[in-house]
Amino acid sequence: MRFIRHVSARRSLPLAVLVPAAALMAAGPSPASESGGSAGSGAGTRPTVVLVHGAWADDSGWDEVIRSLRAEGYPVVATANPLRGLTGDSAYLAARLKTIEGPVVLVGHSYGGAVITNAAAGNPNVKSLVYIAAFAPDKGETALELAAKYPGSRLTDDPDAPLPTALAAIPLGGGPADVDTYIKPDKFSDVFLSDRLEAGRSAALAARQRPAHVATSAEATRAVAWKTIPSWYLVATDDRTIGTDNLRFMAERAGSTTVEVDAPHAVLETDPDDVTDLVLRAAHGSRPALAATGASDGVTALGGVAVLAVAGGTALVVRSRRA
């Protein structure tokens, strides 16, 4: 059985930390906090959290996260993502970011991760990047090729099909590449939500999904903000849209502080508290010295849970990932 190798947020931690708070303090600050890592740490001013949704969704998906962040005193902007193509969408977000004064924690879900990767490059106000089951492409990569790197995405069951088989096309009249896409209603619950929401709620989300132009997945990344800005990453362990192993690959490559949550691709709909927790961690520059992604040293199985040894002798218990 494989075990979660990172500390996940509230809903994925049914067991308590096994050491007292004094032991955590004795371990000292994490390397990132010592270096001033992120906005809001020690400055007294709270950064603005900017939330960017992905394809086949809209900004209402952030509603619960927005309420929780505002209750903690953070200013929040949930910006509309045009979903017209990576180059134009990134330029739009970059322009929006220039209107926000002070430090920014920039959060992207799904395709929104590719957008923040490009838009944040060169903006000194963006102090932290947070990827929520999101694309974190390198220069020259497309979302389409990243989703196909490892198995796990259910967008298609025919790799030779001109369009992923779970998607429906809306021709826009500008040629064969001028097409909008949306997830077929009968596929939406499985692909986007892993059948984890009740049928009525899932049907409502499918009905109001915003279509994404094919250029969102076909245009290559031009700039890579995660190479210069600290990043945090939430891996959804039941992601059937991008694929969980693809998420893990991108998180590890970016050197992100990573948590794994037993959730579908649309984790902001099913587990908004976990999303909020990671955003708050990024806002405070909290980068605990957890075991590296893929490492097995120091992991001990105890009746279906794993004990992870981390800095200063601290032990944390996490729940095993569901089969």
BELGIGI-V37140 format. One record per residue. N is the residue number from 0. RES is the residue in one small letter. D_CENTER is the distance of its C-alpha to the mean C-alpha in Angstrom with 1 decimal. Layout:
N,RES,D_CENTER ; N,RES,D_CENTER
This chain:
0,m,24.6 ; 1,r,21.3 ; 2,f,19.9 ; 3,i,16.6 ; 4,r,16.9 ; 5,h,14.6 ; 6,v,15.2 ; 7,s,13.0 ; 8,a,13.3 ; 9,r,16.3 ; 10,r,16.4 ; 11,s,15.9 ; 12,l,18.6 ; 13,p,21.8 ; 14,l,23.9 ; 15,a,24.7 ; 16,v,24.5 ; 17,l,27.8 ; 18,v,29.0 ; 19,p,30.2 ; 20,a,28.6 ; 21,a,31.5 ; 22,a,30.3 ; 23,l,26.9 ; 24,m,28.8 ; 25,a,31.1 ; 26,a,28.4 ; 27,g,27.9 ; 28,p,24.9 ; 29,s,22.1 ; 30,p,22.5 ; 31,a,19.9 ; 32,s,21.5 ; 33,e,24.9 ; 34,s,24.0 ; 35,g,22.8 ; 36,g,19.1 ; 37,s,17.5 ; 38,a,18.6 ; 39,g,20.5 ; 40,s,21.7 ; 41,g,25.4 ; 42,a,26.0 ; 43,g,26.4 ; 44,t,24.6 ; 45,r,21.2 ; 46,p,18.7 ; 47,t,17.7 ; 48,v,14.1 ; 49,v,13.2 ; 50,l,10.7 ; 51,v,10.3 ; 52,h,10.1 ; 53,g,10.1 ; 54,a,13.1 ; 55,w,15.3 ; 56,a,14.2 ; 57,d,15.2 ; 58,d,14.7 ; 59,s,16.3 ; 60,g,13.3 ; 61,w,12.4 ; 62,d,16.0 ; 63,e,15.7 ; 64,v,13.1 ; 65,i,15.5 ; 66,r,18.5 ; 67,s,17.3 ; 68,l,16.4 ; 69,r,19.7 ; 70,a,21.5 ; 71,e,20.6 ; 72,g,22.1 ; 73,y,19.2 ; 74,p,19.8 ; 75,v,17.0 ; 76,v,16.8 ; 77,a,14.9 ; 78,t,16.0 ; 79,a,16.9 ; 80,n,15.4 ; 81,p,18.6 ; 82,l,17.3 ; 83,r,20.4 ; 84,g,19.4 ; 85,l,17.1 ; 86,t,20.0 ; 87,g,21.0 ; 88,d,17.7 ; 89,s,16.8 ; 90,a,20.4 ; 91,y,20.1 ; 92,l,17.1 ; 93,a,18.9 ; 94,a,22.0 ; 95,r,20.4 ; 96,l,19.0 ; 97,k,22.6 ; 98,t,23.9 ; 99,i,22.0 ; 100,e,24.1 ; 101,g,23.0 ; 102,p,19.9 ; 103,v,16.4 ; 104,v,13.0 ; 105,l,10.8 ; 106,v,7.5 ; 107,g,6.0 ; 108,h,4.9 ; 109,s,6.5 ; 110,y,9.4 ; 111,g,8.6 ; 112,g,6.8 ; 113,a,10.4 ; 114,v,12.0 ; 115,i,10.9 ; 116,t,11.7 ; 117,n,15.1 ; 118,a,15.8 ; 119,a,15.4 ; 120,a,17.7 ; 121,g,21.0 ; 122,n,20.2 ; 123,p,21.4 ; 124,n,20.2 ; 125,v,16.5 ; 126,k,16.3 ; 127,s,12.7 ; 128,l,9.5 ; 129,v,6.2 ; 130,y,3.0 ; 131,i,1.2 ; 132,a,3.5 ; 133,a,4.2 ; 134,f,7.6 ; 135,a,8.8 ; 136,p,12.5 ; 137,d,15.7 ; 138,k,18.7 ; 139,g,20.3 ; 140,e,17.7 ; 141,t,16.7 ; 142,a,13.9 ; 143,l,16.8 ; 144,e,17.8 ; 145,l,14.5 ; 146,a,14.1 ; 147,a,17.7 ; 148,k,17.7 ; 149,y,17.6 ; 150,p,18.6 ; 151,g,16.4 ; 152,s,15.7 ; 153,r,18.2 ; 154,l,18.3 ; 155,t,21.6 ; 156,d,24.3 ; 157,d,26.4 ; 158,p,25.1 ; 159,d,28.2 ; 160,a,27.6 ; 161,p,27.4 ; 162,l,24.5 ; 163,p,22.1 ; 164,t,24.2 ; 165,a,21.8 ; 166,l,21.8 ; 167,a,24.8 ; 168,a,26.0 ; 169,i,27.5 ; 170,p,29.8 ; 171,l,30.1 ; 172,g,33.4 ; 173,g,32.6 ; 174,g,32.9 ; 175,p,31.1 ; 176,a,27.9 ; 177,d,27.9 ; 178,v,26.0 ; 179,d,23.4 ; 180,t,21.5 ; 181,y,20.4 ; 182,i,19.7 ; 183,k,23.1 ; 184,p,23.6 ; 185,d,24.9 ; 186,k,21.8 ; 187,f,19.1 ; 188,s,19.1 ; 189,d,19.0 ; 190,v,16.4 ; 191,f,13.9 ; 192,l,14.7 ; 193,s,16.4 ; 194,d,19.4 ; 195,r,18.1 ; 196,l,19.2 ; 197,e,22.9 ; 198,a,24.4 ; 199,g,25.3 ; 200,r,21.8 ; 201,s,20.3 ; 202,a,23.2 ; 203,a,22.6 ; 204,l,19.0 ; 205,a,20.4 ; 206,a,23.2 ; 207,r,21.4 ; 208,q,18.7 ; 209,r,18.9 ; 210,p,19.9 ; 211,a,18.3 ; 212,h,20.9 ; 213,v,21.0 ; 214,a,20.7 ; 215,t,17.0 ; 216,s,16.6 ; 217,a,19.9 ; 218,e,19.9 ; 219,a,19.3 ; 220,t,17.3 ; 221,r,19.9 ; 222,a,18.3 ; 223,v,15.8 ; 224,a,14.8 ; 225,w,12.9 ; 226,k,16.5 ; 227,t,17.9 ; 228,i,15.3 ; 229,p,13.9 ; 230,s,10.2 ; 231,w,8.1 ; 232,y,5.4 ; 233,l,4.9 ; 234,v,6.7 ; 235,a,8.2 ; 236,t,11.8 ; 237,d,13.2 ; 238,d,11.1 ; 239,r,13.9 ; 240,t,12.5 ; 241,i,11.0 ; 242,g,12.3 ; 243,t,11.3 ; 244,d,13.5 ; 245,n,12.0 ; 246,l,8.5 ; 247,r,10.8 ; 248,f,12.8 ; 249,m,10.4 ; 250,a,9.2 ; 251,e,13.0 ; 252,r,14.2 ; 253,a,12.4 ; 254,g,13.8 ; 255,s,10.8 ; 256,t,11.5 ; 257,t,9.7 ; 258,v,9.9 ; 259,e,10.4 ; 260,v,10.8 ; 261,d,13.3 ; 262,a,11.7 ; 263,p,11.4 ; 264,h,9.0 ; 265,a,9.6 ; 266,v,8.7 ; 267,l,9.2 ; 268,e,12.6 ; 269,t,13.6 ; 270,d,12.3 ; 271,p,11.8 ; 272,d,13.4 ; 273,d,10.8 ; 274,v,8.2 ; 275,t,11.3 ; 276,d,12.3 ; 277,l,9.5 ; 278,v,10.0 ; 279,l,13.6 ; 280,r,13.5 ; 281,a,12.2 ; 282,a,14.9 ; 283,h,17.5 ; 284,g,16.7 ; 285,s,16.6 ; 286,r,16.0 ; 287,p,18.0 ; 288,a,19.7 ; 289,l,18.4 ; 290,a,19.4 ; 291,a,17.9 ; 292,t,15.7 ; 293,g,18.4 ; 294,a,21.2 ; 295,s,23.6 ; 296,d,26.0 ; 297,g,26.5 ; 298,v,24.9 ; 299,t,27.5 ; 300,a,27.5 ; 301,l,29.2 ; 302,g,29.8 ; 303,g,26.3 ; 304,v,24.4 ; 305,a,23.6 ; 306,v,24.7 ; 307,l,22.9 ; 308,a,25.2 ; 309,v,23.6 ; 310,a,25.3 ; 311,g,28.5 ; 312,g,29.2 ; 313,t,26.6 ; 314,a,25.7 ; 315,l,22.7 ; 316,v,22.7 ; 317,v,19.8 ; 318,r,20.2 ; 319,s,20.4 ; 320,r,18.0 ; 321,r,19.6 ; 322,a,21.6
